[in-house]
């Protein structure tokens, strides 16, 4: 009886416990699934909200046939301070830019927010911009690239091909320290990145920026291999801190173009200690710090007691020093060991940006009236023959007529490729046809006096086949450009964009 009672009690106890466990599972399972799904979710909205697209316009240059030539380019960036309206991007995105516009996510206007370069470093390919306003836009959270690993899920945000803003792609980290020709350690990813993604952020799952998308692996013809590179955010943060206080600077021994690599087997022939690679000078230093100190076929196996075995490593090692620092080269010359002290110079070379062209009138256009005997034929409205750099028309993305020359033996024949003609203006809702230069200048002066923009109606004429010079020019399209008329100041001449650009904080 006791045995049977014990069995019954034991059975009841087991059933009770099972019931409790089942009940707990019934209660906790939905919560567990909820939290798991929440953990799995990725905050792509935040990634997109802090990302921007960048559009640039180059300075105007005059080509060999006297035409004004300029180009547009662009890339991506990330808003890293909504207090100072700072945008992080690549140097090559804004290099040589005369005018920069930033487009936040879902920006409704065709014109972006103007931005200026705070400072930029071509060696690390890092640039900081300041937008003229940022309208309380959210700023990005910068992560820690020292705590990323191969296989981590990553997200790349940007404006691929310059025509797809607010795009996001997913991939994994393939490598966390991939050295390239510039000696910098890149994050490698298979996230889909194209031209136009440069300067955009590489995010982790927490929507933290862990890198700045910088380049892709491709053939000269543009064929991609699904491999992309991003600057680690810790390197970028360090560089950005320096750029906020002044021009970039780094140590340089002046040998970047004079060195080649030796494998351990090759280096052993030069009596380099067993198992060590080295670098070899292909030519003697003819200028700079190495003049009369470093000579052709010198084999360097240590710099500041650090073993060196490849060109990229040497570039990075030297550039971590400051100008004026002295570094020790341990080398073998004609079978004998030498120590050579090299005092580094500044690797930064001052870059001069062109100033604004002086122009007369209020639009910055050179105009002509062409009759039937003119190069391009007869036009009833003023023809744009040149655009002045940084003029109102240049900043409104207006281009001039273009021509070329055809050489037939000793004879050079001028050929008109395209014609741009101003056929009308719109001021405060009123349209006025334009038939001569004086009338256009009068309307521009009227808009200038009223401090109001105007729209220029421009007809573009060209050939269906640009190389068929016998084909007459035909109207191809009509476009409108919003222009804010101004008055040119005295040309500032050459401006060093990067000199004394300290930021007041």
Buried (B, 14 or more C-beta within 10 A) or exposed (E): EEEEEEEEEEEEEEEEEEEEEEEEEEEEEEEEEEEEEEEEEBBBEBBBBBBBBBBBBBBBEEEEEEBBBBEEBBBBBBBBBBEBBBBBBBBBBBBBBBBBBBBBBEBEEEEBBBBBBBBBBBBBBBBBBBBEEBEEBBBBEBBEBEEBEEEBBBBBBBBBEBEEBBBBBBBBBBBBEBBBEBBBBBBBBBBBBBBBBBBBBBBBBEBBBBBBBBBBBBEEEEEBEEBBBBBBBBBBBEBBEBBBEBBBBBBBBBBBEBBEBBEBEBBBEBBBBEEBBBBBBEEBBEEBBBEEBBBEEBBBBBBBEEBBBBBBBBBBBBBEBEBEEEBBBBBBBEEEEEEBEBEBBBBBEEBEBBBBBBBEBBBBBBBBBBEEEBEBBEBEBBBBBBBBBBBBBBBBBBBBBBBBEEEEEEEEEEBBBBBBBBBBBBBEEEEBEBBEBEBBBEBBBBBBEEEEBBBBBBBBBBBEEEEEEEEEBEEEEEEEBBBBBBEBEEBEEEEEBBEEBEBEE
